[in-house]
Amino acid sequence: MYSKIKNKSKLYRREAIEGYLFALPWLIGLCTFTAYPLIASFVYSFFDYNVYSYMKWIGLGNYISLIKSDELFWTSLYNTVYYTIFAVPLGMIVGLAIAVLLNQNIKGLALFRSIYYLPAVISGVAVSILWIWVLDPNFGLIATILGYLGINSPNWLGDPLWAKPALILMSLWGAGGSMIIYLSGLQSVPTELYEAARIDGANSFQCFLKITIPMISPVLLFTLITGLIGSFQVFTQAYVMTNGGPLNSTLFYVLYLYRKAFAFMQMGNASAMAWILALITGILAYLIFRTSSKWVYYSGGLK
Amino acid sequence: MNSKGDIISPVWYKRVSIRRVFTRIVIYLLVVGGALIYLFPLFWMISSSLKSNDQIFTTPIQWIPKPPQWHNYIEAWSGYYPFTRFLINSCIIAGGCILGNILSAPLVAYSFARLRWPLRDVFFFILLLTMLIPYAVVMVPQFVLFYKLGWVNTYLPFIVPAFCGGSFYIFFMRQLIMTIPHELDDAARIDGCGSFNIFSKIILPLIKPGLTAIAIFEFIGQWNNFMGPLIYLTKMELFTLPLGLNVFRTQAGIYMNSFMAVSCLSLIPCFILFFVAQRYFIQGVVITGLKE
């Protein structure tokens, strides 16, 4: 009896050691490339630091100067929030609308799904350059089409008022990424639910509101969280297409952080910005998770 | 329209049917119209890339350039910057990162999915949290670390972390391994198989499609990665395609047709991968998005 237990505990210990060994690559990565930088960035945020030479303790100086005297900090935060407030919900609505359309038992589903999804796969500098040209106020694609309709194109990227909407419009071109997730969510909704509702006299819109939305709400939660975090980090488009301009109207948070760190070499100040960003996204994600129990429905009552 | 109509009276059925046909037409119009809108920028890119310097500024616009200026592609690709070099560099980074993730992510995922070890669930929660941390938050100290290690102007800042396994891929793999019936490992364990043999002989062959999905996601991610190379690479001969494109964009005296041609060429690997391996993309997105 005793030896059996001993044997069992030996097996457990062996499994525990194996577990850590298998997970070792990630554990090392977690310590060196995530945990250490998080702590280091917190430490740097209290210093005046330029990597190459000196490191001077200034306490809360970085935070105070950001909040009290750095106007561009607030501009960049405002721009990012503006972008997020429009790009994330609009992206979700467009993605969901396409998914609902594609879920109507249409012919050539695979082809249409590819077409809508394709722009989400390509991104980065090549796409940014493409959109500079699409948004060209004189010879661009949108200006040409607006011209056919007799409308004067705004000076998209050259106008502080239109630059952010232009980038939001561009982001909607990539809405196919969330569409794929919604589509598979829609396909997993049991059809009996719709049939039952139809018998009770519900119309399509009521079905959508009372069945579809609750049934895919976990997917909506997932895309909302990942969308928020992604849009708070918008960088490449702004760097390549406008470089923050005109008049800092597309100076987004991470672009400003990048400039602080790698153009002005203010690593301490940039670290303070990084921690404020972590705090903002962390609080937002937390709030959404907290309220999610009210609007996210998990079938089977399981979380 | 459907077989259930048989039990409904003919007149009423006809009215419903007309309404249904009308709805179908509207749906198809929306789907096709939307698809055209989504394709239009790509068509515009190809169309512009085949125009001469004069044609791109011609009004009314020429949708299909006549004659197509195929030489734009050759001139833009090899006339100004060593784009072939950039292409090879991009491939080296993508290849190294794919290799790293393919080796590590399944191992770690297996540990999370199948082995019991102290604090496993705590670490799994941490894994989920790390997926939410913005890169910008760790960017500065990572740079300081890699700078001190002398890794600036090398590809190590991209490739070495890949060998630790990306959180997203580990999570994806774990979800995949969880769907494999436990009976398979139990049977092997009774036959005297150790954990590593179970992993390599039973689990690994079953998750091969997942490995392909990881390779594809990592390729696309690295191919499009701009911020990382922008921070770590300053020597032109080390540039990746996105960095090269970015420098090319600022070159004076070059018109949009050349930019479009090079952009188009740089996207070709993504296009090919997308059409060849579409089901892996969709599977990957679906598994991580739905089965949380």
Interface residues (C-beta under 8 A of the other chain):
Chain A: Y12 E15 A16 I17 E18 G19 Y20 L21 F22 A23 P25 W26 L27 I28 G29 L30 T32 F33 T34 Y36 P37 L38 A40 S41 Y44 V51 I98 L101 L102 Q104 I106 F112 R113 S114 I115 Y116 Y117 L118 P119 V121 I122 S123 G124 V125 A126 V127 I129 L130 W131 I132 W133 V134 D136 F139 L141 T144 W173 G176 G177 I180 I181 S184 G185 S188 P218 V219 F222 T223 I225 I229 F232 Q233 F235 T236 Y239 V240 Y253 V254 L257 Y258 A261 F262 M267 A270 S271 A274 W275 L277 A278 T281 G282 A285
Chain B: R24 I27 Y28 L30 V31 G34 A35 Y38 L39 F40 P41 L42 W44 M45 S48 I56 F57 T59 I61 S104 L107 V108 Y110 S111 F112 L115 R116 W117 P118 R120 F123 I126 L127 T130 L132 I133 P134 Y135 A136 V137 V138 M139 V140 P141 Q142 F143 V144 L145 Y147 P161 F163 C164 G165 S167 I170 S195 F196 F199 I220 W223 N224 N225 F226 M227 L230 I231 L241 P242 L243 L245 N246 R249 M256 F259 M260 V262 S263 C264 S266 L267 C270 F271 F274 F275 Q278 F281 I282 V285 V286 G289 L290 E292
